[in-house]
Amino acid sequence: MSNVLLVTADSIRADYCGFLNGPDTTPFLSDFANRSVVYQNAIAPGPRTPSSVPISMTGERFRTAGNNSNQDRLERIADHIARFNTLPEMLSRDGYTTAAVTANPWTTGVTGFDAVFDEFIEIGTGHGDAPEHTSTAGKLANFIKQWRQKTDWFAQWPAFYDQIIELVDKLPEPWFIWVFLLDTHSPYVVPREDRTESNIMTMYYSAIRYNLEVMRRTGSPDIPPHLDTYLQESYRDTIRSVDRFLESIVGDLPTDTSLVFHSDHGEAFDDNGTYGHQEELYTENVHVPLLAYNGIYQENIAEPTSIQSVPEMVCDLASETFSPKQYSREYVYSSTEFGDQRSVRTKSHAAIAQNDEVQVLNREDNTEIEIAVNNDAWELFQSQIEGEFRADEERERIVLAAKNGNF
């Protein structure tokens, strides 16, 4: 059995990665890809961490019932992790020692992730344990504290890299380690070593302006061109930082270690009128990097592959039954957190449904294709999406009935 490292990086869109024909942001991964299996059309099951990571950690869809509050969201994530078999639990039954190092506040002890790993390291306070600050001064003081300690939204991998290596050195083999990096999440603060396009002035200026213009408002922000430029420069540099992390960790791992790298969702920069990761299912929101390495296979897979398949992929790498093409499908699916939008993607097209409207896009150039609601494409879309999400709806009905006492 092989040791397995799973690296999840927050908010990386595929077309900003050099090894996926994007800008020169991933020099190490671009070389490493020549020894790995690259899934060129990897699709996240949701456009934000709460609608993606619970699925990629269990292989099961996340129920869409609930309300749009952080507390309810935390409870639903915890419920999902408790109800389904998680990846570390699957591997633990096969004799693996499991550990996690996570900087993402949705994947902490508050949401039950600590209970499914043998060792669990939480970087920062997490949503549920974070102190409440109502005054502007209090919020500013808390952000400064996070920045100085390199935790929470300012977490950077060099600050906790030694803790990861300590796990690698001390855990009994075979082991499974999950690392969840937050470096590529806004506010895009980059270590000095990785500032290729940004500098300290443009980086912090864009971080502050972004927080004011995007994070504190709803709707489409009015971002001036120079701020958009600075944001994208800093964002690309955060991807360079994650690339440097992967170069470092691969060099420090035992030679028989398998590795999976992916992102939980993408990121928008005025694509379709949004910034960050809003509740949208356009390409920039859900097309993400996915790479698997076991020292045997080198292949580029063009067929759609859902991040929902990560547990199956990791378990197969662990048991040495990994077969590169078996995780791809003719159709893959995504949904926003409450099911307001749902999408089906093929190798060439994407269909996004919201209410009674369906938008069909050519994936090559993102141009919209008009279809009549009674033609073959529409009927195919309806049958595919209804078949995929019917189980979700039935599960929600049962859960709600049980909670209401009428099951």
ZARO-671000 format. One record per residue (C-alpha): residue in three letters; x, y, z; chain. Coordinates in pm, whole numbers, plus 50000, padded with zeros to 5 digits. Layout:
residues N
- ala,X,Y,Z,A
...
***
This chain:
residues 407
- met,50000,50000,50000,A
- ser,50122,50347,49909,A
- asn,50143,50659,50122,A
- val,49910,50923,49977,A
- leu,49922,51302,50001,A
- leu,49612,51497,49898,A
- val,49667,51871,49845,A
- thr,49363,52095,49804,A
- ala,49426,52459,49717,A
- asp,49142,52707,49755,A
- ser,49004,52911,49463,A
- ile,49229,52812,49170,A
- arg,49074,52833,48825,A
- ala,49219,52601,48563,A
- asp,49295,52860,48295,A
- tyr,49535,53044,48527,A
- cys,49759,52737,48563,A
- gly,50061,52703,48337,A
- phe,50033,52323,48316,A
- leu,49680,52371,48179,A
- asn,49788,52612,47904,A
- gly,49750,52921,48119,A
- pro,50008,53187,48210,A
- asp,50350,53089,48346,A
- thr,50236,53040,48706,A
- thr,50328,52676,48765,A
- pro,50685,52601,48653,A
- phe,50716,52302,48885,A
- leu,50375,52155,48804,A
- ser,50433,52210,48433,A
- asp,50731,51976,48460,A
- phe,50567,51743,48712,A
- ala,50267,51706,48478,A
- asn,50495,51524,48236,A
- arg,50514,51245,48496,A
- ser,50151,51260,48609,A
- val,49792,51217,48500,A
- val,49636,51556,48425,A
- tyr,49259,51589,48409,A
- gln,49217,51876,48168,A
- asn,48841,51912,48221,A
- ala,48811,51871,48597,A
- ile,48489,52024,48731,A
- ala,48411,52119,49090,A
- pro,48072,52002,49223,A
- gly,48004,52353,49353,A
- pro,48139,52709,49316,A
- arg,48231,52761,49683,A
- thr,48399,52556,49955,A
- pro,48076,52464,50141,A
- ser,47920,52327,49821,A
- ser,48235,52146,49707,A
- val,48461,52011,49981,A
- pro,48196,51810,50171,A
- ile,48139,51630,49840,A
- ser,48508,51584,49753,A
- met,48569,51442,50102,A
- thr,48288,51183,50083,A
- gly,48193,51134,49717,A
- glu,47833,51208,49820,A
- arg,47621,51506,49717,A
- phe,47560,51784,49967,A
- arg,47194,51842,50055,A
- thr,47064,52179,49945,A
- ala,46799,52237,50215,A
- gly,46875,52505,50473,A
- asn,46913,52878,50506,A
- asn,47185,53119,50405,A
- ser,47353,53180,50739,A
- asn,47704,53082,50847,A
- gln,47571,52892,51149,A
- asp,47330,52684,50941,A
- arg,47602,52624,50683,A
- leu,47843,52501,50952,A
- glu,47576,52268,51090,A
- arg,47495,52125,50747,A
- ile,47862,52059,50673,A
- ala,47904,51888,51011,A
- asp,47591,51681,50945,A
- his,47725,51572,50605,A
- ile,48063,51470,50746,A
- ala,47894,51275,51026,A
- arg,47639,51097,50802,A
- phe,47865,50972,50525,A
- asn,48186,50774,50507,A
- thr,48471,51019,50461,A
- leu,48793,50958,50271,A
- pro,49011,50929,50586,A
- glu,48762,50682,50737,A
- met,48770,50471,50421,A
- leu,49149,50454,50435,A
- ser,49160,50403,50812,A
- arg,48961,50081,50772,A
- asp,49234,49964,50534,A
- gly,49505,50020,50794,A
- tyr,49608,50376,50712,A
- thr,49711,50638,50965,A
- thr,49537,50961,50869,A
- ala,49616,51327,50930,A
- ala,49505,51669,50810,A
- val,49648,52020,50811,A
- thr,49382,52270,50710,A
- ala,49384,52646,50687,A
- asn,49028,52669,50556,A
- pro,48775,52776,50823,A
- trp,48495,52561,50675,A
- thr,48697,52242,50744,A
- thr,48769,52255,51116,A
- gly,48660,52095,51440,A
- val,48341,52301,51427,A
- thr,48231,52112,51114,A
- gly,48346,51773,51241,A
- phe,48656,51727,51027,A
- asp,48873,51671,51334,A
- ala,48671,51363,51429,A
- val,48750,51168,51111,A
- phe,49131,51199,51118,A
- asp,49379,51042,51358,A
- glu,49575,51368,51374,A
- phe,49426,51707,51297,A
- ile,49602,52044,51278,A
- glu,49384,52352,51241,A
- ile,49554,52672,51122,A
- gly,49361,52967,51263,A
- thr,49042,53005,51462,A
- gly,48780,52875,51219,A
- his,48439,53029,51162,A
- gly,48277,52881,51469,A
- asp,48553,52976,51714,A
- ala,48630,53321,51574,A
- pro,48558,53607,51816,A
- glu,48271,53835,51725,A
- his,48375,54191,51644,A
- thr,48099,54439,51572,A
- ser,48303,54760,51564,A
- thr,48523,54859,51272,A
- ala,48818,54897,51511,A
- gly,48762,54547,51648,A
- lys,48743,54393,51302,A
- leu,49058,54578,51194,A
- ala,49246,54465,51504,A
- asn,49143,54105,51439,A
- phe,49257,54121,51076,A
- ile,49592,54267,51182,A
- lys,49631,53984,51433,A
- gln,49556,53726,51163,A
- trp,49801,53894,50925,A
- arg,50082,53897,51183,A
- gln,50025,53534,51278,A
- lys,49966,53421,50916,A
- thr,49643,53245,51012,A
- asp,49281,53241,50894,A
- trp,49238,53441,50569,A
- phe,49608,53538,50580,A
- ala,49736,53181,50618,A
- gln,50047,53112,50412,A
- trp,50199,52769,50378,A
- pro,50558,52860,50487,A
- ala,50421,52939,50835,A
- phe,50307,52577,50894,A
- tyr,50520,52376,50651,A
- asp,50730,52230,50934,A
- gln,50415,52087,51092,A
- ile,50338,51900,50770,A
- ile,50690,51760,50750,A
- glu,50669,51654,51115,A
- leu,50359,51448,51028,A
- val,50536,51293,50728,A
- asp,50828,51192,50950,A
- lys,50635,51059,51250,A
- leu,50321,50893,51116,A
- pro,50327,50512,51092,A
- glu,50311,50396,50732,A
- pro,50106,50366,50530,A
- trp,49970,50715,50589,A
- phe,49723,50949,50426,A
- ile,49773,51323,50475,A
- trp,49537,51596,50355,A
- val,49666,51953,50326,A
- phe,49418,52231,50255,A
- leu,49594,52552,50149,A
- leu,49427,52895,50167,A
- asp,49705,53094,49997,A
- thr,49509,53141,49673,A
- his,49197,53270,49848,A
- ser,49145,53646,49865,A
- pro,49294,53879,49990,A
- tyr,49581,53734,49775,A
- val,49866,53817,50013,A
- val,50183,53665,49871,A
- pro,50517,53576,50036,A
- arg,50803,53794,49913,A
- glu,50971,53500,49737,A
- asp,50672,53451,49508,A
- arg,50598,53810,49401,A
- thr,50677,53786,49032,A
- glu,50414,54030,48904,A
- ser,50292,54204,49220,A
- asn,50485,54412,49470,A
- ile,50420,54502,49831,A
- met,50241,54826,49742,A
- thr,50007,54691,49474,A
- met,49943,54372,49672,A
- tyr,49824,54542,49991,A
- tyr,49647,54820,49805,A
- ser,49446,54569,49603,A
- ala,49378,54354,49912,A
- ile,49229,54648,50101,A
- arg,49032,54784,49806,A
- tyr,48904,54434,49722,A
- asn,48780,54388,50077,A
- leu,48594,54719,50058,A
- glu,48461,54685,49703,A
- val,48380,54314,49679,A
- met,48371,54139,50014,A
- arg,48154,54402,50184,A
- arg,47899,54441,49906,A
- thr,47646,54240,49713,A
- gly,47591,54248,49339,A
- ser,47844,54332,49073,A
- pro,48120,54562,49201,A
- asp,48248,54857,49003,A
- ile,48617,54771,48995,A
- pro,48843,55022,48814,A
- pro,49081,54874,48553,A
- his,49399,54936,48754,A
- leu,49255,54752,49057,A
- asp,49150,54460,48838,A
- thr,49507,54443,48705,A
- tyr,49660,54448,49053,A
- leu,49417,54181,49178,A
- gln,49498,53945,48896,A
- glu,49873,54000,48935,A
- ser,49853,53913,49304,A
- tyr,49626,53616,49234,A
- arg,49866,53471,48977,A
- asp,50148,53512,49228,A
- thr,49952,53315,49489,A
- ile,49932,53029,49239,A
- arg,50311,53056,49199,A
- ser,50337,53023,49577,A
- val,50126,52706,49577,A
- asp,50345,52573,49296,A
- arg,50650,52634,49517,A
- phe,50479,52449,49802,A
- leu,50427,52147,49578,A
- glu,50787,52157,49463,A
- ser,50903,52164,49827,A
- ile,50672,51891,49954,A
- val,50740,51653,49665,A
- gly,51110,51686,49741,A
- asp,51051,51604,50109,A
- leu,50819,51304,50064,A
- pro,50918,50937,50070,A
- thr,50976,50820,49714,A
- asp,50683,50575,49720,A
- thr,50424,50846,49794,A
- ser,50131,50903,49560,A
- leu,49993,51255,49526,A
- val,49667,51418,49419,A
- phe,49643,51794,49371,A
- his,49324,51985,49300,A
- ser,49129,52300,49380,A
- asp,48787,52314,49540,A
- his,48647,52578,49302,A
- gly,48755,52858,49070,A
- glu,48767,53237,49091,A
- ala,48616,53516,48881,A
- phe,48766,53849,48773,A
- asp,48473,54032,48619,A
- asp,48390,53720,48418,A
- asn,48015,53731,48364,A
- gly,47997,54034,48592,A
- thr,48131,53886,48916,A
- tyr,48448,53872,49125,A
- gly,48561,53602,49365,A
- his,48349,53290,49398,A
- gln,47984,53379,49392,A
- glu,47691,53142,49345,A
- glu,47749,53098,48971,A
- leu,47834,52792,48762,A
- tyr,48024,52946,48473,A
- thr,48355,52798,48361,A
- glu,48566,53033,48573,A
- asn,48373,52921,48882,A
- val,48402,52542,48849,A
- his,48677,52445,48601,A
- val,48971,52358,48829,A
- pro,49310,52183,48822,A
- leu,49325,51811,48903,A
- leu,49645,51606,48882,A
- ala,49733,51259,49009,A
- tyr,50082,51107,49045,A
- asn,50191,50755,49136,A
- gly,50518,50724,48946,A
- ile,50363,50496,48685,A
- tyr,50115,50676,48463,A
- gln,50157,50985,48246,A
- glu,49848,51087,48057,A
- asn,49629,51384,47969,A
- ile,49260,51309,48013,A
- ala,49032,51534,47809,A
- glu,48699,51385,47917,A
- pro,48509,51561,48199,A
- thr,48606,51452,48550,A
- ser,48427,51561,48865,A
- ile,48613,51651,49184,A
- gln,48347,51430,49344,A
- ser,48562,51138,49226,A
- val,48860,51235,49446,A
- pro,48781,50980,49723,A
- glu,48764,50696,49470,A
- met,49084,50817,49304,A
- val,49277,50842,49632,A
- cys,49158,50501,49753,A
- asp,49266,50344,49424,A
- leu,49608,50508,49450,A
- ala,49638,50371,49803,A
- ser,49547,50018,49700,A
- glu,49755,50044,49380,A
- thr,49452,49983,49157,A
- phe,49456,50334,49006,A
- ser,49340,50345,48644,A
- pro,49353,50699,48496,A
- lys,49045,50699,48273,A
- gln,48795,50536,48506,A
- tyr,48711,50860,48691,A
- ser,48596,51051,48383,A
- arg,48238,51060,48261,A
- glu,48047,51171,47955,A
- tyr,47855,51413,48180,A
- val,47957,51583,48506,A
- tyr,47740,51792,48733,A
- ser,47761,52098,48955,A
- ser,47516,52277,49180,A
- thr,47512,52595,49383,A
- glu,47469,52551,49756,A
- phe,47089,52568,49760,A
- gly,47028,52427,49413,A
- asp,46930,52762,49260,A
- gln,47159,52679,48968,A
- arg,47249,52336,48836,A
- ser,47470,52245,48545,A
- val,47568,51957,48321,A
- arg,47899,51961,48136,A
- thr,48031,51751,47854,A
- lys,48371,51770,47687,A
- ser,48245,52038,47448,A
- his,47942,52207,47605,A
- ala,47799,52332,47933,A
- ala,47430,52373,48015,A
- ile,47339,52587,48316,A
- ala,46983,52586,48451,A
- gln,46832,52853,48674,A
- asn,46459,52844,48740,A
- asp,46302,52771,48398,A
- glu,46586,52914,48194,A
- val,46876,52717,48047,A
- gln,47193,52868,47906,A
- val,47404,52646,47679,A
- leu,47769,52743,47627,A
- asn,48036,52626,47388,A
- arg,48319,52535,47629,A
- glu,48592,52619,47378,A
- asp,48517,52992,47366,A
- asn,48235,53032,47624,A
- thr,47994,53159,47357,A
- glu,47625,53103,47415,A
- ile,47427,52869,47192,A
- glu,47056,52920,47146,A
- ile,46844,52606,47164,A
- ala,46472,52548,47146,A
- val,46318,52396,47455,A
- asn,46169,52108,47257,A
- asn,46477,51991,47071,A
- asp,46701,51692,47141,A
- ala,46965,51894,47333,A
- trp,46701,52030,47571,A
- glu,46549,51686,47629,A
- leu,46892,51536,47691,A
- phe,46977,51810,47939,A
- gln,46646,51764,48122,A
- ser,46686,51389,48149,A
- gln,47047,51411,48265,A
- ile,46999,51679,48527,A
- glu,46673,51538,48660,A
- gly,46826,51192,48691,A
- glu,47136,51318,48870,A
- phe,46964,51543,49122,A
- arg,46652,51336,49192,A
- ala,46842,51151,49466,A
- asp,46935,51484,49627,A
- glu,46575,51594,49636,A
- glu,46456,51263,49778,A
- arg,46725,51274,50044,A
- glu,46623,51628,50143,A
- arg,46259,51518,50169,A
- ile,46354,51234,50403,A
- val,46583,51450,50618,A
- leu,46320,51722,50655,A
- ala,46051,51466,50734,A
- ala,46269,51311,51004,A
- lys,46341,51651,51158,A
- asn,45971,51737,51156,A
- gly,45882,51410,51322,A
- asn,45661,51280,51042,A
- phe,45891,51023,50888,A
***
